[in-house]
Amino acid sequence: MGMERELHGYDAAKAIGLPGPRHAVQARFMAPPEQFEGCFTTFYHLELDVADGGVVEDYLQPEWANLRFFGGELPASWLEGHELSDVRFTATGPSSRPCRFQLGTSRMWGIGLLPLGWARFLEVEAVEFANAMLDGAQHPAFAKFECLSDVLCDPTVEPEEQLGVIYETMERLMRPNRDEPKIKRVHAALVSGEHLAVSELADACGMSIRTLERVCHRYFGFAPKLLLRRQRFMRSLSSFMLHQARGGEGRWTEAMDGEYHDQAQFTREFSEFMTMTPSKYAALEHPILASFMEARARIWGSPAQTLDLPSRDTGADES
């Protein structure tokens, strides 16, 4: 596939109906080449033009680890009581909490690391970076990616050239990992939504609960039970956001995953993962996430990173 065919874009300017002047959001989703199969969600390029020199505010939902490079205005972000601002290269670990951010007119490259990507590119345990938000250039675990900043943070460089630098850099940095078959099986079983209990998940993956816990902490960032709960929650939240973005009323009772016993359980889970009630979240403006998730689902096939399949081949034998 030629690079020009890998650039799938959308322009959400008409979809963002905020009071006052409209803001323009344009994004491109890039399919990682075959050699990176299962390592990344997507490479995506976001162009945000905010009216009247202002800023927009939104909340990132629980997701996998991410590398983000900004050219233009830099974001201010808050996660788990920590603030990060004026940083052009931000690195976040796997999250189970929302990240609130404010951003003005900017250009951004996002690189989402799936658990297999964490295994191949980082030599540290993901659990140590759960809900962490860092200056990527300054942290030893992520400083290897700082070499991308000069190109990806320069808005005068064409996206096609920037994408080529991402490919070259990631191919140079990637290393195999002996746990890859286990990671793929666990990831596929999580995304399937077929398993309610940790014991069921372990059986489906063909490993002991102890091994499952080790793999999840090392590469996924959380214990298996929390990962199962996060998947259930994200299925519900994504369903709500998509329905709302497509002009529906966005009722939580219709979006709730069938695994929830009742609305009270869903509300408790929502409050834990998003640190606010469903009604408060629904009342907020989502100037970036709503349109972004709808376009991602339409173009990429899933609205959120946590719902992405691990790879086309998830049945490898365990080494």
N, C-alpha and C positions, 0 to 999 in steps of 0.2 A: 504493500500500500504506500503510495507516495505521500510525502509530508503534506502536500496541499489537500489531500483527501482525508487526512487525519484531523483537520481543523474543523470541528463542528461548532457552530456558533449560534447565539441567539441575541436578540436585542429586546430587553425588557422595559424599555423606556415607557411604552404605552401601558404596560401592566402595573406600573407603580403609581397608584393614585393617592399620593400624600396631599395634605392640605397645602395650599400655596404652590410655588413652582415645582415642576416635576424634576426628578432626578433620572439620569440615564445610567443603566447597567447593561454592559455587554460582556458576554463570557464565551470562551471557546473551551471545549473539552477535547483532550488529546488522548487517543488510545496508546498506551505504552507498547513498544515493539515486543515481538515474541520472546526475546531473551529476558524480558522483565516479567513474564507471565506470573501472575499471582503476587507480585511484589508491591504494586501500587494500585490505588483506586483509579484515579486519573491524574494526568497533568492538566491543570486548567489555568487559563489566563483570564483575569477579570479586569475590566475597565469600568471604573466608577466615576461619573461626573456629577458632582453635587451642586445644586443650584445655589447661586448667591454666595459662593465661598463658604458654605456651612459644612456641617457634618451630619451623618446619619448614624443612628444607633440600632443595634440588633443583637441577637443572642445566637451564638453557635451552640448547636445541640451536642450531646455526647457523641464522640466520634473516635476514630483511630488516630494514631500519631500523625502530625502534619508539619511540613516545612513550608513557610510562607515568606515570600520576598516582595518588598514594596518599593515602587518607584513613584515618587510624588509625595503627597502627604502621608505621614506615618500614623498608624492607629494607636489609640489608647485602649488597653484591654484589662479586664478584671476576671480572675478565676480563683475560686476558693479563698477569697480574701486578699489575694495578691494582685498588684497592679504592675503592668508593663507598658511603657510608652517610649516614643522616639527611638524605636528599634527597627531597622530595615529588614532584618532576618530574624523571624520569630520561629521557635521550635516548640511544639506542644507534644506531650505524651498522650497515651490513650486517656480518654476522659469519661467520667460518669456524672459530670456536673456541667452546667452551661457556662460559656465564656461570653461575657458581655463586652461589646466593643463599640467604639466610636471611630468613624473614618470619614475623611473628606475626599476630595478629588484625588484619585490615585490609580496606579496600575499595579496589579498584583499577580504573581505566579504562585499557585498552590500545588504542593506535591503531597498526596496522601499516602502514608506508609501502612500497608496491610501487615498483619503479624508476620507473614513470610518475609516481607520487606524489612521489618525490624530485625529479623534473624540474619538476613544477608548483609545489612548495612551498619548495624549497631552492635557493639560488644558489651552492652550493659543490659541488666534485667529491666524489662518494661515496667514491672511493678514499682520500681524506684522512681519512675517518672509519671506515675498515674496522677492525672489532674495537675500536671506541672506545665508551666508556661515560662519560657526561657529566652534570653538573648542568645540565639544560636551561635553567633560569632564568638561569644565569650565562654561557652560551656565546652569542656573537653570532649564530651560525647558527640556533639554536633558540629564542632568547629571544622571538621573535614569538609562540610558543605559550604562553608563561607566562601570558597573559591568561586561559587556561582553568583555571588552578590553583585559583583561589578557589572556583569552582563544582564542579569535578570532584574536588577534594580535601576537599570538605565532605560527610561521610557523612549529614548531615541532609537534603540536597537529593535529591529523588526522581530515580531514573535516567532517567525520561522527560524531565524538565526538563534534566538534564545532557546528554542526547543531543541535544536541540534546540540547546543552546549549541554543541556540537561542530559540528553542521551549519552554523549561522550563521557561526561563526568560520572554518571551512575554506572556505566559499564566498567569504568576504571575502578570504581570503589567497591563493586559488588563482590562478595565472597560466598561460597557455598556453605551450608550448615547441615550437620548430620541429622538434625531433628526435623528436616523439611517434610517428610511424609507424615509425621505426627501432626505438625502444624496444619497441613492441608486438611487432614481428616477432622481435626477439632473444628476448624473454621467452617468447613462444609456442613458439619452436623449442627453447629450453632445457627447458621443462616437458614437451615432447612425449616426451623420452627417446629420440628416433630418431637422434641424431647423436653419434658417438663422438669425432670429431676436430674441431679448430678450423676446418680448411679446409671440412669438411662443414657446420659451423654457419654459416660465412660464406656459402657457396653457397646454403644454405637461406634465408638472410636477404636475399640479393640484394645483398651488399656486399663490399667488399674486406676482407681480414684486418685491414689497418691501420684502416679505418673501424670494423670490429667491435670492435677493441681500444679505440678511442677511446670508443665508446658504452658499452662495458662498464665501463671505468674511471670514466667521468663519472657514470653513473647506477646501475650495478649494484655498484660497489665493488671488483671483482676482475677479474683477467684472464680471458679466455674459457675457457682450459684449466681453471683452478681452479673456475670456475662449473659446468662440465660435470662435474667430479669431485664437487663438492658436491651436485649434483642426484642423481647416482648413489648417493652415500652416504646422503642423506636419504631416498631411496626405500627403501633397505635398513633404516635405523634406524626409520623410521615403520612399516614392515611388522612389525618385531620388537615395537615398543611396542604396536601394536594387537593383535597376537596374544596378547601377555602380558596386556594389559588385559582381554581378552575371555575369560580363563581358560585360555589355551593354555600350553604349556610354554615357549614363546619360544626356539626354537632358531635360532641365527645361520645355520646352513647352509640353513634353509628361508627365512630372511628376505633372504639375500644377493641383490642384483640380478644378473641374468644376465650383465651386462657384466664382472663380475669374473672374472679368469682362474682364481683359486683362493682358498681361505680365507686363505692367507698374504697375498695382496694386499689382501684385505678387512681383515685385522687391521692391516696397516700404515696403510691409509687411516683406519681407525677411530681408531687411536692419534694420527694427525695431527689429525683434526678434533675429537676429544673429549678429547685429551691423557690418555687412559687406555686400557687394553685392553678388548675387548668383554666379557670375563668379569668384570672389575672393575665395569664399568658395570652389567651385568646383576645383580650382587650388591647394588647399592645400592637403597635405598628411593626410590621416585619418588612422593611423596605428592600432588603436584599434577599433574605432567606426564602421567603415565600415564592418569589419568581425564580430564584436560583434552583430550588428543589423541583419545581414544576418542569423547568427546562431540562434539568438533569435526568428526571424520570423519562421525559419524552425522547431525549437524544441518547442518553447513556443506558437507560433501562432500569435504573433504580434511583430513588430520590435522595438517598443518604448513604454515606460511606459504610455505615454499619450493616447495611442491607446488601452490599455488593458481594457477589460470589467470590470465593478465593481464587479460582482459576477454572479453566475449561477441563482440566484433568485433576480430579480430587481423589482418585482411587489408587494412588501409588502404594505399593507394598511398603511396610515399615522396614527401615534398614536396621 
